């Protein structure tokens, strides 16, 4: 019998034993510890696999320590034993419901963002890491959403200041001849999907990889709430087998998501808040003076409503009086009978104090 088959038989037998079978359980704990200390990556992978399933505090601590020594493997090429071992390590920590200290996760944040953000959700001291993940310019939308949702749930002050500083406020004025109404337009969020085949090196334990999704579905696990909730999905690669998988990449309107956080914090409907920060007005032109007066009136109303929202959020303890907010007006001239140019407008500052 090969080592792999022998190990699987013994592991399955151990899991089937009752809590009274202490001697066998002790043997399995010791065997898992020996595998964790092996110099072969396949053995170490089986070690973390069994450590997560034996649910012993001492083994869990040893599993956590594996992250420290494994940091040098973070850039390992795919399809190598080292890369597969990292998959096994992250999977064991996630499935074992283990909290890995943020300091041990940070070295993996560049290339292992999905399992890192899943584990960071368990550590209340992960604010710096989550702020870094949301700020990655090359990060995908799913990781960005996950990090922001987790910070939103924690009501992070630094996160709130960052969100507020990233908000762009616009007011589009469409000017038409008297008696003409507005046109119609629309927008959408898109996405794309890919299919592939995953495999691990020979004789490695069943190993899973994770993807993030922004919609609920069977088998997906809820991670964090936000304007769009975020979930994770686990795909298991059996020992010495391949598995097909599909992944959809959702393209988010990040600015709308940011506004959605403000809506939730201020207990306002998201759609109304989006319209507030992305205002649109249609004005029938009469004279330049009347047009300028109407624009300033609507900008003043928008400024007042935004200030009221920010003040409402401030009552919950989140304040950012020094974050500069400005409304950028845009004028679109749709007049057919124009005889003179329209007045121009500069950005309008919003005083939060």
N, C-alpha and C positions, 0 to 999 in steps of 0.2 A: 504494500500500500504506500503510495507516495505521501510525502510530508503534508501536502495540501489536503489530500483526502482524509488523512489521519486527523489533521487539525480540525477540519470541518466536522467530522464525526464526534470528536471529543467536545467541541464547542456546543454542538447541538444537544449532546447528552447533558452537558452542564446546564444549559438553559431549561431543559425539561425537568431537572431535579427540583424537589421542593426545598423550602427554606431550611428544612432539618438536615439536608445533606451537606453539612458544614465541611467535612474533610475534602470532598470533591471540589467544592467551591474554593477552598483554600488552594488546592492544586491548580485550579484554573487561574486564580489570581496570580499565583507565582509564575505560571506559564506565560500569561500575558505580560508580566513584568520582564521576563527573560526575552520575549520577542521585542518589547520596546527598547531593550538595550542591545539588540542585535546590530551588527554592522551591515546586514543585508537589508536593502530598502523594502523588498517584498515581505520579509519577516516583520520589520517595523510597521508596515502597513497593516498586517494581521494583528499586531500588538495594539495599535490604536483602535482597530475595528472591534476587538474583543473588550478592550478597556471601556469603550463607550457602552457596551451591552451588559457588562457585569455590574455597573452602577455602584462601584466601590469608591469611597471618597479618596482613599490613598491613590488608587489608579487614576482617578480623574485629575488629581494634582500632578501626577507624572505625565499624563497626557498634555496638560497645560504647559508643562515645562518643555515638551517637545517643540512648541512653537518658537522658543528662544533659540534652540540649536538649529531649527529648520529655516531660520531667516536667511541663511546663506544660499538656500535653494530657490529663493523666490523668482529668480530669472532663469530657472532651468528650462531647457527646450522641451516642447511638447513631445509626447510619446516616449519620454525617457522614464526610467524608474523613479528618479528624483521628483519629476513632475507629478507622476501618479501618486507618489507617497503624499505629496501636499494635498492632492484631492482627497485622499483617504483621511488625512489629518483634519482638514476642515469639515468633512462630512461627519467624522466621529464627534467632533465638538458640537456641531449643530444638532445631530441626532441624539447625542447624549445629554442635551439641554445644559451644556457647560458654559459658564461665563468665563471668557478669556480676557484677561486684563488688556486694556487698550494699548499699553506700552508694547505688548507682544504682537498686537495686530498691525501696528503702524508700519513696520517694514514691508508688509504685504499689500499696502494700500494702492500701490501703483498698478499692479498686474492681477491682483486677486480681489478686485473691488466688490464683487457680488457677495461672496461668502464673508468678506470683511464687514460689509454693512449689515449683514444679517446678524453676525455675532456682536457687532457694536451696539445693536439695539438692546442687548442684555446688560450692558455696562453703563451705569449712570455717569461714569467719569469719561465718557467718550465724546464729549462736546467738541473738543478741539479736532478730533479725527473726523467727525461728521461735518464740521465747518469746512475742513480741508477737502472732503469728498464733494461737497456741494459746489465748491469753488473751482473744481478742476475744469479748465477750459475744454479739454478733450474728452471729458466724461460723457457717457451716454445719458439719455433722458431718464431711464429707469433708475439708475444709481442716483442721479440728481434729485429725482422725486423722492426716493427712499430716504436719503439723508435729510432733505428738507422736511418731510413728514415727521420724522423722528424728532427733529429739533422743534417743530411746531407743537408736537404733543408735549414736549418738555417745557414749552414757553420760554425758550432761550432768549435772553435779552440781546446777546450779540447777534444771534440769528435774525431777530426782528429788525435790528438796526441795518443789517446787511440787506434784508429783503426790501426794506423801505428805501434804502439808497439806490437800489436797482430798478425801482419803479419808474417808468416813463409815463407821464400824464399828457394826454393830447386832447385837443378839441378841434374837430374838423368842421369848418363852416362852408357849406355849399350854397352859393349865391345863384339865384335864378331870376328870370324876368317875372314881373307881377303876374300872378295867376297860374304859374307853373308849379307842379308838385315835385317831390323828390323821386329819384330813381330807386332801383333796388339792387342790392349786392349781397354777397355772402362770402363766407370763408369756411374752412374745414381743417381738421387735423388728419394727417395721413399716416401711413405705416407701410411696412414691408415685412416679408417673411422669408426665412431660409430653412432649408432642410439639410440634414447631414447625418453622418454615421459616427458614433463614438466608440472607442475601444481603449482598453488599458493593456499594459504589458502582461505577459503570461504569468499566471498563477497568483495574481493580485486578488485580494478579497473583492466582493461586490462593492463598487465605489460609485458614488453619486456626484453629479455636478448640478449647479443651481443656476436658474435664470429668474429674473424679476419681471413681473407682469403688472399692468395697472387695471386688470379686470379680474373679477372672481370667476372661478371655474372649478370643476371637480378635481380634487387632488392638490389644489393650490392652498398655501398657508398664508393667512393674513399677517402682515408685518407692521404696517403703520397707517394711521388715518390721515387724510388731508383732503384738499379739494378733489383730488383723485386718489383713492386708496391704492396702496401698493401691496403686492403679494409675492411670494416666491414659490417656485415650482422645482421639484426634485426629480431628476431622471437617473435611474440606477443602471449602471453598466455591470452585468453579471460577470463572474469569473470566467475568463477565457472565451468571452462572447462579445459580439458587437450589438449595438442597439441604435435604432434610428431615432431621430429627434427632430422636432421643428421648433423654431423660435420666431416670434413676431417682434419687430422693432416698432414701437409706437413713437411717432413724432409729436411731441407735446408743444403746445403754445406756452412757453415758459413764463411769458409776461402775464398771461391770463391766469396761470397757476399762482403766481406771486400775488396777484390781485385777489385771487380766491382765498389765500391765507388771511389777507386783511379783512375780507368779508366775514370769514368765520370768527376771527378775533373780535370783530365789531358787531357780531350777531346780525349781519345784514345778508339779504339774498345775494348769491354770487352774481347772477345775471345783472341785477341792478347795480352792483358795485363795479362790474366790468364796464357797464355803460357810463358810470360816473367817471372812471379814469380814462375811458376811451370815448369821450362824448362826441356826438355828431349833431349838428344843427343845420336846418335848412331855412334860409332867409330869402324872402322875396324882396328884391332890391327896389328902393324908392329913390333915396338920395344918399350921398356919402356920409353926411352927418347922422342920418337916422341909422344907417348900417353900422357905423362906428359905435354909436350909442347902444345898439342892440347887442353887438359883439361884447362890449365891455360889461353889459348887464349879465349876459349868460356866463361869461368868465368869472364874474364876481359870485354868481350863484354856485358854480362848480367849485370855486375855491372854498366857499363857506361849507358846502356839504362834505368836502374832503377833510377840512379841518375838524368838523363835527365828528366824523368817523374816527380820525386819529385820536381825538380827545376821548371818545368812548373806549377805544382800545387802551388808552392810558389809565383808565380807571381800574383795569385789571393788573396794573403794575408794569406794563410794557410801555416805556417812553423813549422817544428819540427826538428831543426838541432841536438838536443841532444838525439833523439830517436835512439838507436843502431839498425842497420839493418845488418844482416849477411846472407850470402848464404851458405847453408849446402849442400855440394856435396855428392852424393851417387853413388858408382860404383857397377854395376851389371856385373859380369863376365860370359858371355855366350860362351866363347871360348871352343871349343872341343879339340883343339890341344895345350893347354897351357903347357909351359915348365917352366915358372917362375911366381911368384905372381906379381900382379899389384901394382904400387905405391899407397900409401894412401894419402888422402888430408884432410886438416883441414878446418874449416869454414872460409869464406872470409868476412871480414868486409867491409861495404860500408860507406865511408866518405861523409856526406851530406853537410857539410859547404863549 
